């Protein structure tokens, strides 16, 4: 009998998600464990056994639980970028993992938010744990990464199937869609998605996972390769100029969002 899986977003801190991927036999994979106590409670409540940990990048809200994991689960495989304290299975992109009971995973190099960011993709189930690289309606800020790498990372993600469930690490969807509407106000699907996302959040329901096919249609950071969007953005983003490249448009768009504030109500 083949395994079936549960994909669970667990709200953590103010707007993070701890993601869990669990098999029907009770093996669990945890992604970006910022708070070990929260993880331990969910595992106990669900009757799951922690088998593997994925880490997308080095920021503390994604790694804060690693010391306690190492203490309470000695020897458990922890996959992530090399320089993170507590990683015992370093990955950088291009690797494939066959995890007993938890399926086969492909590691994608997705730098940009940070220089060493990685994402984890399950081809058969079309599930992507992408940390802070891609958000629904937006993308992460650039910290110690760079815009060209970030642009290429998003193009890598765009190459995945539309049915991919995008498991972002933060619940930023409504705010991201407000910005997306400010730069792409004529996008009817974007307006509809903004309404649906707000309805979910008012009911306390996560907007995630997002569907990659929808993100390709509404997320401006995934669409800077499109000449029609670049024409729209040229009217909105100061200094974008005429005929910018897709990567330069992305860089300008990201900088513009860093300083953008929604209009006063």
N, C-alpha and C positions, 0 to 999 in steps of 0.2 A: 504494500500500500504506500503510495507516494505521500510525502509530507504536504501539509497545508500550513499556511503561515498567517500570523496576526501582525499587522503593522499598527503601532500605537504611538501617537504623539502625547507626551506628558508635559503639561505646562510647568516651567521651571523658572525661578527668579521672577523678574517683572514681565519679560516677553520672550524668553527662550523656550525652546522645546528640547526635552530629552526624548530621543526616538528609540523605540524598542521594536525589534523584529524577532518574533518567537515562533517556534515550530509547534506542530500539534503534539509533539512528544515532550514539550516543556523546556526545550533548550532556548536560551534567549541571547540575543546580540544587542548590546547597548551602544548608542552613538552619542558622542560628545557629552560625557558625564561631568557636568559642572557641580552637581550636588549628589554625593553618594548616598546620603540618608534618604533622599527622595527615591533613588533607584532601589535601595534595599526595601523600602515600603512597598513599591509596586511589585517587585519580585515576590515578596511574601504574600501580598494580597492575591496575586494571580497564580501562585504556586509554580513559578518558573525558576529555572536554575540558570544563573549567569554562566555563559560558555565563552563569549568573545566580546571584545570591546573595539570599536572603531573611533578614531579621533581625526577630525578633519584639519585642524590647525591649532596653533599654540595659545590662543587667547584664553584667559583664566576661566571664563564662563563655559568653556568647552573642555577644560582639563582639571578643574579644581577637585574632582572626585578621584583622580588617579591614585594619589597616595593611599587613600583608604581602600581602594580596590586591590592594590598590591598587597596591603596588609591582610585583608580579609579573604582574598582569593589568590593566594600565592601561586605564581606560575601561569595564571590565566593569560591567553594571548591578547595583547593590546597592540593593534595595528595603527600606525600613524606616521607623520613626518619624523625624520631621524632625530632632530635636535630637541624634541620634547622629552622632558624628564618623565620616566615611567613607561615610555614606549619600549617594548621588548620584541616587536616585530616591525622593524622600520620599512616603510614603503615610500615611493616617490612618484609613482605613476607608471603604468605599463604592466604591472604585475597582475596575475590572476590568482585567486584564492579558492580552494575547494574546502569548504567548512562542513564537516560532518553534521548532518541534520539541519544545516542552515543555508545550504545551497552554494552555488558558484558565484563569485564576485570578481569584477574587474576594477582595478584601481585607475582612476583618471587623475593626471596632473592638472590641477585647476588653480594655478597661482594668479595673484592679482590683488585680492583682499589682503593676503599675506604672501610672502615670497615662496612659502613652502606648502601652500594649501593643497589638499588632495580631496577627491570625492570617491564614493564607493557605489558601484552600479551592479545590480543583479539583472543580467540580460533576460533570463527566462521570465521573471516576474515583472520586469521593467520598473524597478524601484531605484531611485537615485537619492543617496544621502550626500547633499552638496554643501553642508555647513553654511558659511556666509558668502559663498560665491554667487548664488542665484537666490533671489527672493521672489515671491509672487508679486508681479508688477514692478519689480526693481532688481537691484543687485547690491552687494556690499560696498562699503566705503573702501578706498585704497589706503592701507596703512603702510606696511613695509613692502608691498608689492609695487607694480607699475601698471599703467593703463594699457600698454600694448599686450602684455601678458594676460591681463584681465580680458581684453577683447578676444584674444585667441581662446581662452578658457571657455568663454560663453559660446563661441563658435563650436567648440568641441561638444558642449552640452546640446547645442542646437542639432547636432548630427545624430542624436539619439531618437528613438521612435516617438511619435506624438503621444502614444499611450503611456509614456513614462510618467510615473508618479514622482513628483519632485518634493522631496522631504527637506525643506529649508529649516534652518536652526532658529528662526525668529518669526514672531507673529507681527509682521510689519505691513501686512497686505493692504489694509484700508488706507493708511498714510501713503504707501507707495502708489496706490491707484489715484489718489488725489493729485500727486505730482504728474503721473502719466497723463491724466486728463488735462492738466495745465499745458502740457507740451503737445498733446495729440487730441484736441477737443472734439474732433469730428469722428472719432472711432466709436461707432455704435455699440460694438461688442464690449468695448471697454466700459462704457456707461452701464451696460447691463450687468457686467461682472462686479462693478463697484457697488451697485445696489444689492446684489446677492451676497457679497462679502460682508457688507454692513449688517445685513439681516442675520447672518451667521454669528457675527461677533456680539450683536445685541442679545442673542440667545445663549452666549457663552460657549459657542461651538467653534473649534479651530477652522480656519480657512484652508488648512493644509491637510494632506498633501495637495499640491497644485498639479494640474495636468499640463504636461509640456506642450501639447498641441495648442492649448488655449494661450499659454504664455507666449508662444511664437506669434500669436495674433494680437496680443494686447500689451506686451511688455516692451517699452521703447528701447531698453538696453539690449534686447535680442534682435532688434529690427533696424539697426543702423546700417545694415547692408542694403536696405531698400531705398532706392532713389526718391520715391514718393515721400517717405518719412523724412529724409534728409532735407527735402524742400520745405516741409512743414517746420522742421526744427530751425532752419535758417532764419525764419521769421521770428523765432522766440529766443534763441540763444545768442547773446552778444558775442561778436567776434568770430562766429562760425565761418563766415566767408562763403565764397562761391565754390561749388564742386568739391567739398571736402571729402576725403577718403572715409570709408566706413569706420576705420579705427580712430581717426581723428575726431569724427563725429561722436563716437563713444566717449572718448576722453573729455571732450567739451561738455557733453551731456552729463557725465559723472560729476565734473567740477561744478556745473550749473546746479545740480541737485544739492551739492554740499552747502550751498549758500541760499537755496530757495526756501521761502517761507510761504505757507498758504495765506491767501488774503484774509483780512479780518472779516468776521461775519457781520 
